[in-house]
Amino acid sequence: MKRQYLTQWLLLGTVLTALGGFITFHVSWREHLFALGGLFALLAVASVLVLAESQRRRTCVATRMSAADEALRKRNVDLERFFSVSLDLLCIADVHGRFIQLNPEWEKVLGYPLSELEGRPYLDFVHPEDVDRTLAAGARLAAQQDLLFFENRLHSRDGSYRWIEWRSKPQGGIIYAAARDVTERKRIEEALVQAKETAETASKAKSAFLANMSHEIRTPLNAVIGLTQLCLETQLESRQRDYLQKVLRSSGMLLNILNDILDYSKIEAGRLVLEQRVFALNEVLDQLSALIEASIKEKGLTLSLQVEPDVPRSLVGDSLRLEQALANLLGNAVKFTERGGVELHVSLEGRDAHQVRLRFAVKDTGIGIKPEERERLFSIFTQADASTTRKFGGTGLGLAISKLLAEMMNGDLDFESVPGQGSTFVLTAILQPAPETEPDQPIASFSAANPPDISSVTDDSGEPDAATALEILERMIRLVESGDLVEEVMLKRLSQALAGKEQVLLDEARHCLEHFDYESASAVLQAMRTAVSSQPQQGA
């Protein structure tokens, strides 16, 4: 602005100088005097004009500065009002952890007047358990790092602690922060967690009760099944045999329902532990074939069992649980198939130096499953169509149990289906391959519905083969443990194997079975097998 004034004065001086020179050369001295007076008058008028313009400019500048000051004052008032009335907890502190300025909301939350908060270190109010985390957060801010969603507890005047959630940003030696009181949210979260834990505890208690009561629930029914099986081995009239066979069949159906419920409860309660024992895959397949053979023949279906050549035949895992999962799938396939057949295809999906991943595909030509039923098919007490429950029976637990067992074997269970054409259920399981050994004499397949006659087990010379019989009995213990076979049948077969001798061992095995100590019962039989196997060597 000073440069503009200087330019104006220079222009005016130039004009006057030129005018004076003109007058000097063209007018007389009187006229010069008159011109000089006019010059001064012109100079005075020009000065007035310049001063007026300068005043106008000053007034304009002053008005602008006044407007800017007013805008700044208004902005400061708005900022101060926002700082004062904000519902958030606004805070200005230094990097040394001392409150500089706080908004009034702090008084409402903590109960302290601002005069008792400002100027004090915020660590004076931090819960002792949160001090270390707060110091670490302060170190981040001192290093000029933003801090988002940090939570700690601050002491309030009434003695309680309030949960505060912080968002802080450092600027040099000053920290600007906005915080919120999230105490109520924390209480709701804790209440939800507590409610969830309570519900889970109640569910586990229910499942644990059912799992603990499994033997007590099965015992009366097992007695009916076992004694019926023993009666069927005696001389009976045709009508009596027909009645007992119907009792046995109905009891078996009821036992299957109980087993499904109790097995699911045991899995849910975390009480089911998979065994790791060497087993032959062919034996599992033989057991499955024997299990569904009667149903296959009754419905006029075909059964195909295929195993790829690269699948290991000797494996380490829980053969009973694998058999249970596959039996559920095969049972469903037979149940929902009226024409055609059922196929079980076993293939190798992958392997490494320590384990193999096997794929068991159960395919049928049954009624199929609608796409909309897919999501809830593996839910408990569910079948693809509610109407099938009445037509085909069942609890709807089989697939849920099979899926849980597959997951326990580090695999999965899935399916593909076309309504009206059939379904393919694929169960995968990770097992360990066992060293291939020279196969022993094969042991005949049997099931709980068809326990073997131990007296018919003989060696190559036609003599009773006690060692093989005891091995079969050891497998039968697993059927007793799973509730599929009553102990009376097991003990009768054991007495047959001992040919009326070794009453002490027989009593010991009975004691173990009556107290559900299946491991000890198995150990007794293993000891018997060792003793029997060593007898020929001693005789030599």
Buried (B, 14 or more C-beta within 10 A) or exposed (E): EEEEEEEBEEEBEEEBEEBEEEBEEEBEEEEBEEBBEEBEEBBEEBEEEBEEEBEEEEEEEEEEEEEEEEEEEEEEEEEEEEBEEEEEBBBBBBBEBBBEEBBBBBBEBBBBEBEEBBEBEBEEBBBEEBEEBBEEBBEBBBEEEEBEEBBBBBBBEEEEBBBBBBBBBBEEEEBBBBBBBBBEEBEEEEEEEEEEEEEEEEEBEEBBEBBEEBBEBBBEBBBBBBBBBEBBEEEBEEEEBEBBEEBBEEBBEEBBEBBBBBBBBBBBBEBBEEEEEEBBBBBBBBBBBBBBBBBBEEBEBEBEBEBEEEBBBBBBBBBBBBBBBBBBBBBBBBBBBEEBBBBBBBBBBEBEEEBBBBBBBBBBBBBBBBEEBBEEBBEBEBBBEEEBBEEEEBBBBBBBBBBBBBBBBEBEBEBBBEEEEBBBBBBBBBBBBBEEEEEEEEBBBBBBBEBBEBEEBEEEEEEBBBBBBBBBBBBBBBBBBBBBBBBBBBBBBBBBBBEEEBEEBBEBBBEBBEEBEBEBBBBBBEEBBEBBEEEEEEEE
